[in-house]
Amino acid sequence: MDRRAVLRGLLAAGAAASLPQTVSMADAQAAGITTGSYALRFDQAAKQTIAGLGFEIQSDSIGSDNQGLPDLVSGVPYDLTASERTRFYQQLLKAGRADRGFRYCRLALGLYHRGLTADNKRFTDRYDGQTALLAEMVARSGVEGLAVEYWSPAPGWKSNGRLVGGGLAADTDLAAFGDALVDDLEHLTDHGLKVSYWGLQNEPRVNSTRYSSCLYEADRYRDVFTAVAPRIRAAHPGVKIHAESQYGWTGAVGRALTASPEAMDLIDAWTFHKIGTDSTVQITTDYRAGAGGKPVFNNEFEYLGGAMSDWRCINTAQSIMNWMTFQNSPTWWWLHALKPTTNAESENYGLGFWRPPGDTDFSHHPDIKAGHWDFNPRNWNAVSGFVKYLPWDSVRYGVDEPRHTDGSYYSEHRIMAWRTATGKPVFAVTNRSATEPFTYTVDTRTAAPFQGHRYGPATNDQTLPAKTGPTLEITVPPLSIEFWVRTP
């Protein structure tokens, strides 16, 4: 007898009785589980509003493999030709949407925006038109605003007088320091940019000797944060303040902040860096337990080390889904929109590549001309469907789904459902298996048709034949992501 047919019958019987279903891990492995029954619960209370996704922009140079801060003026959109800037805004930052795609642009002060005023205590443009170009990019791509965060404060405030390494000087006047940080934001807002998020320090426990950083002991971070964050909030009352941009509330800095009622009053969200981790971690770990009711989200995702792979493509998509499904995150941010063809880390970091005008080595990325850019498929295809089909302020709803008898969820096959801000139902499904297709039997609770769109390591927005509800049987090939959108 066909073991898969038997299993389908067992799953269907479980679905008819109640959801979620339970199938033992041993039975699943023995039967070669390739199906599951699911029900979209738009009839229940909404889970959370998803604001939209974010990206980081490299608007200045960094050495290959993150080694050093070159004098070279190079960045995005600066290096791109006029027509390539337009294509970048439309095709990547909007993901081909007519209105708007990504919501937030992460800007690394002290790293990718590191020009200095004469007193070395405030940031300004390092090259003519740097901030004006950022404002053009934001306006033409429809991005809401910047997520401004320090990799290092200006060196005039540092113990070593440099952007790289060191910490805040022990005798720093925190009131004056806070005023300088406000001035940094006003340099940006004076050019028409909105600041949506603000963070005191990227990865505050890192003391890098290669790129901009600033080491904070936990108590020092708390004291500086409680001194300067009120000034940021007073000057920009709409800005969301997050902490601590690596371990959230779980690390030493986070513990110091949670122990301080004053600090907790200033924190709008906790941010984590789960860089390249298996998306299952977001299922098995509760990042909300000690958050004090504040939202939690990932504000940096990329891959460190090793070659990019097809598995990583699907894992990235599942990271987005699992942060939102299991952690109720309001947003999720990839690291870089574009990385230069010159840098060793670019394949693991970028949604695309651009060739700086000075790069004449066409042995790599030979099809990208100087001043032009192209997509990095394994990263871009993992993220772009969410930019396109999970528009701003979509509202997530629950899904009844199968589990193993130990209560664990299927980690290779994930599902998430939402309504757009205009009320259109959408759901996404994945198959992280490299070898076996997986069939989702989805009760949509509506007789309306749904149009499918497939993504994968080498596939971007492939249109699939429409299916009509209420029950859709969707077979997802190995290493694929699909979005099913109700039509019309």
Stockholm file with secondary structure:
# STOCKHOLM 1.0

chainA/1-488         MDRRAVLRGLLAAGAAASLPQTVSMADAQAAGITTGSYALRFDQAAKQTIAGLGFEIQSDSIGSDNQGLPDLVSGVPYDLTASERTRFYQQLLKAGRADRGFRYCRLALGLYHRGLTADNKRFTDRYDGQTALLAEMVARSGVEGLAVEYWSPAPGWKSNGRLVGGGLAADTDLAAFGDALVDDLEHLTDHGLKVSYWGLQNEPRVNSTRYSSCLYEADRYRDVFTAVAPRIRAAHPGVKIHAESQYGWTGAVGRALTASPEAMDLIDAWTFHKIGTDSTVQITTDYRAGAGGKPVFNNEFEYLGGAMSDWRCINTAQSIMNWMTFQNSPTWWWLHALKPTTNAESENYGLGFWRPPGDTDFSHHPDIKAGHWDFNPRNWNAVSGFVKYLPWDSVRYGVDEPRHTDGSYYSEHRIMAWRTATGKPVFAVTNRSATEPFTYTVDTRTAAPFQGHRYGPATNDQTLPAKTGPTLEITVPPLSIEFWVRTP
#=GR chainA/1-488 SS CCHHHHHHHHHHHHHHHCSSCEECHHHHHHHTCCEEEEEEETTSCCCEEECEEEEECCCSCCCGGGCCCCSCCCCTTTTSCHHHHHHIIIIIISTTCSSCCCCEEEEEETTTBCEECTTSSSEECSSTTHHHHHHHHHHHHTCCEEEEEESSCCGGGBSSSSSBSCBBCTTCCHHHHHHHHHHHHHHHHTTTCCEEEEESCSSTTCCCSSSBCCBCCHHHHHHHHHHHHHHHHHHCTTCEEEEEEEBTTSSHHHHHHHTCHHHHHHCSEEEECCTTCCTTHHHHSCSSTTSTTCCEEECCCCCCSSCCCHHHHHHHHHHHHHHHHHHCCSEEEEEEEEEETTCTTHHHHEEEEECCTTCCCTTSSTTCCTTCEEECHHHHHHHHHHHHHSCTTEEEEEEECCEETTSCBCSSSCEEEEECTTCCEEEEEEECCSSCCEEEEEECSSCCEEEEEEEETTEEEEEEEEEESSEEEEEECSSEEEEEEECC
#=GC SS_cons         CCHHHHHHHHHHHHHHHCSSCEECHHHHHHHTCCEEEEEEETTSCCCEEECEEEEECCCSCCCGGGCCCCSCCCCTTTTSCHHHHHHIIIIIISTTCSSCCCCEEEEEETTTBCEECTTSSSEECSSTTHHHHHHHHHHHHTCCEEEEEESSCCGGGBSSSSSBSCBBCTTCCHHHHHHHHHHHHHHHHTTTCCEEEEESCSSTTCCCSSSBCCBCCHHHHHHHHHHHHHHHHHHCTTCEEEEEEEBTTSSHHHHHHHTCHHHHHHCSEEEECCTTCCTTHHHHSCSSTTSTTCCEEECCCCCCSSCCCHHHHHHHHHHHHHHHHHHCCSEEEEEEEEEETTCTTHHHHEEEEECCTTCCCTTSSTTCCTTCEEECHHHHHHHHHHHHHSCTTEEEEEEECCEETTSCBCSSSCEEEEECTTCCEEEEEEECCSSCCEEEEEECSSCCEEEEEEEETTEEEEEEEEEESSEEEEEECSSEEEEEEECC
//
